[in-house]
Amino acid sequence: MASREEYIDKLETQLREWNTQIDKLQEKANKESQDLKAKVDERLVTLQKKRGQLRDKLDKIKDSGDETFDDIKADTEKLWKDVKKGFSEIREIVTE
């Protein structure tokens, strides 16, 4: 199991990568039809909200002690999976 600090580093790195991916997906969507762009934009808004929630969880983890880390981590893992799924869905739309 990763330590609290390793988990924080992993999550920060992933959030930075997702920021870059969101920008790239938005750029691709802007080159597509209005219908496709609207679908992607809608999903990107949801994805950005979840990413913001992850950022909030990361801040809580940073401010928490080791005793509450596992509780916060469980919620964070669920959000993490949701964001990954959201990226997959957007990629499928853009590459259709």
C-alpha positions as CSV (number, residue, x, y, z in Angstrom):
1,M,0.0,0.0,0.0
2,A,1.3,3.4,-0.9
3,S,2.1,5.8,1.8
4,R,0.1,9.0,2.2
5,E,2.9,11.1,0.6
6,E,3.3,8.7,-2.3
7,Y,-0.5,8.8,-2.9
8,I,-0.5,12.6,-2.8
9,D,2.4,12.7,-5.3
10,K,0.6,10.2,-7.6
11,L,-2.7,12.1,-7.4
12,E,-1.0,15.5,-8.1
13,T,0.8,14.0,-11.1
14,Q,-2.4,12.5,-12.4
15,L,-4.3,15.7,-12.0
16,R,-1.7,17.6,-14.0
17,E,-1.8,15.0,-16.8
18,W,-5.6,15.1,-16.9
19,N,-5.5,18.9,-17.2
20,T,-3.4,18.5,-20.3
21,Q,-5.6,15.8,-21.7
22,I,-8.7,17.9,-21.1
23,D,-7.1,20.7,-23.1
24,K,-6.3,18.3,-26.0
25,L,-9.7,16.8,-26.0
26,Q,-11.3,20.2,-26.1
27,E,-9.1,21.2,-29.0
28,K,-10.1,18.1,-30.9
29,A,-13.8,18.7,-30.2
30,N,-13.6,22.2,-31.4
31,K,-12.6,20.8,-34.8
32,E,-15.6,18.5,-35.0
33,S,-19.2,19.1,-35.9
34,Q,-21.4,21.1,-33.6
35,D,-23.3,18.0,-32.5
36,L,-20.1,16.2,-31.6
37,K,-18.7,19.3,-30.0
38,A,-21.8,19.7,-27.8
39,K,-21.6,16.1,-26.7
40,V,-17.9,16.4,-25.8
41,D,-18.5,19.8,-24.1
42,E,-21.2,18.4,-21.9
43,R,-19.1,15.5,-20.8
44,L,-16.1,17.8,-20.3
45,V,-18.0,20.0,-17.9
46,T,-18.9,16.9,-15.8
47,L,-15.3,15.7,-16.0
48,Q,-14.0,19.1,-14.8
49,K,-16.4,19.0,-11.9
50,K,-15.2,15.6,-10.8
51,R,-11.6,16.7,-11.3
52,G,-12.3,19.6,-9.0
53,Q,-13.8,17.2,-6.5
54,L,-10.6,15.2,-6.7
55,R,-8.5,18.4,-6.1
56,D,-10.7,19.0,-3.0
57,K,-10.0,15.4,-1.8
58,L,-6.3,15.9,-2.4
59,D,-6.4,19.0,-0.2
60,K,-8.2,17.1,2.5
61,I,-5.6,14.3,2.3
62,K,-2.8,16.8,2.6
63,D,-4.5,18.4,5.7
64,S,-5.5,15.0,7.3
65,G,-3.5,12.8,9.5
66,D,-2.7,9.2,8.8
67,E,-5.7,8.1,10.9
68,T,-8.2,9.6,8.5
69,F,-6.2,9.0,5.3
70,D,-7.8,5.6,4.6
71,D,-11.4,7.0,4.8
72,I,-10.6,9.9,2.5
73,K,-8.7,7.6,0.2
74,A,-11.7,5.4,-0.4
75,D,-13.8,8.3,-1.6
76,T,-10.9,9.5,-3.7
77,E,-10.5,6.2,-5.4
78,K,-14.2,6.2,-6.4
79,L,-13.8,9.7,-8.0
80,W,-10.6,8.6,-9.6
81,K,-12.4,5.7,-11.4
82,D,-15.2,8.1,-12.4
83,V,-12.8,10.5,-14.0
84,K,-10.9,7.7,-15.8
85,K,-14.2,6.4,-17.2
86,G,-15.2,9.9,-18.2
87,F,-12.0,10.3,-20.2
88,S,-12.6,7.0,-21.9
89,E,-16.1,8.0,-22.9
90,I,-14.9,11.3,-24.3
91,R,-12.2,9.6,-26.3
92,E,-14.7,7.2,-27.8
93,I,-16.9,10.1,-28.9
94,V,-14.0,12.1,-30.4
95,T,-12.6,9.0,-32.3
96,E,-16.0,7.9,-33.7
